Every structure is written in C-alpha cells, then in structure tokens.
C-alpha cells in the first residue's frame, strides 16, 4: 500500500516540477523577447542587455536592472558591460583629447599617475 502512495506522490511531484519549469521557461522567453522591425520576436543580445543594465544602474532603477540581468548569462553580461565601458572610455578620451588612462583615473577621482 505504501509503495502505491510513494509511486503516486513521486509521479505527481515530477509532473508538477516539469509543469513549473515549463511555465518559468515560457515566462522568461516571453519576457526576454523583443519585437524586430518585421514584427517577429527575438531575444536581446548581450550588448543590448549590457546597455540596458548600465543605463538602469546609472538611473538607479532596480526593476530594469533585474530585467536586464535576466536576458543573458551573467558572464556574457559582464563581458558586455566591460566592452561598453571600454568603448565609452575611448569615446570620452577622444572627445577630451586625453589618453584613456587619464580619463579613467579622472572619472574614478584618482590622482594622475
């Protein structure tokens, strides 16, 4: 008798876990997809995620930070944020006509070194 109960519980529990995982995957896919110019849906790439994440951090918008974090793998997001920082630093250095090292140190309020 207990074997039947255990088997029934195990079957029910596995099915419930699969349903929950499927719901979570569908919700994440729906949340992370964006419309393209043709109206089709696609997932944001890591540079879109990095741009959204950095902009949300700058605006202190935790909800948008959490959304951007959910779009890509954390390692990919870190790479995207690093690439964005490098590109922004180079652009700012060109605008100021200074070296990227000098600009980086001034942005972080470090003494010129």
N, C-alpha and C positions, 0 to 999 in steps of 0.2 A: 504494500500500500504506500509506504513512504517513498519507494522508488518512483511510483507514478507521480506523486506530488513533486518530487525533485525534478523529474523529467519535464513535467508541465511548467514548473517555475522557470527552469533553465530555458526552455523553448520560448516562453513568454518574454523573459528578460532579454534574450538575444534579439528577438524581433523588435522589442521596444528600443533597444540600443541602436539597431540598424535604422529604424524609423527616425529617431532623434538625430543620428548622424546625417541621414539624407536631408532632413529639414534644415539642419545647420549648414550643410553644403549648398543647398538651394538658396538659402537666405544670403549667404556670403557671396555667391555668384551673382545674385540679383543686385545686391548692394554694391558690389565692386564693378559691375559692368557699366559702361558709358555708351551713349549713342554716338555713332560716327556720322559723317556728313550724309551717307546714304541711308541713315536711319537704323543700320544694323548695330547690335550691341557688341562691345568688346571690353576686355579687362584693361585697366590703366597700366601703362608700363612703369618701370622703376623710376624714370625721370619725372613722370607726372606725379608719382607718389612722393618723390623727394621734394619737388616744388611745392606740392600741397602741404607736406609736413613742415617744411621750413617756414612757409608763409603763415601757417597756423601757429607755429611756435612764436614767430615774431609778433603775431596779433594776440597771443595768449588765449587761443581758442582750443580748449582741451577736447571738445567734441570732434572738431575737424582733425586734430592730431590723431585721435583714436581711429577715425575713419581712414586716414592716410596710412596708418600703421597696418591696418587690416588688408590693404590692397596687395602688398608684396611681402616676400620673405624678409625678415629683419636684416639679414646680411646684405640682401640686394638693396634695401632701403639705406643702409649705412654707406654702401658704395655710391648710391645716387646722391646722398647728402654730401659726401666727400667730393664728388665730381662737381656738384653745384657750387660748393664753397671754393673750389679751385678756379672754376670759370668766373665766379663773381669777383674773386680776388684779382685775377688777371685783368678783368674789365675795369675794375676800380683803379688798379695800378696804372693802366694806360690812360685813364681819364685824369688822374693826378700827375702823370708823368713822373712816377716814382717806381722803385723796384717793388715787386710783390712782397718781399721780406719786410721792407719798411712799412708798407701799408698794413700788412698783417700785424706787425708789432704795435702800430698806432691804433688799430681797431681794438686790440686787446689791452690798451693802455699800458704797454710795456715800454721800458726805456729803449731808446735807439741802441742797437748793439751791433 
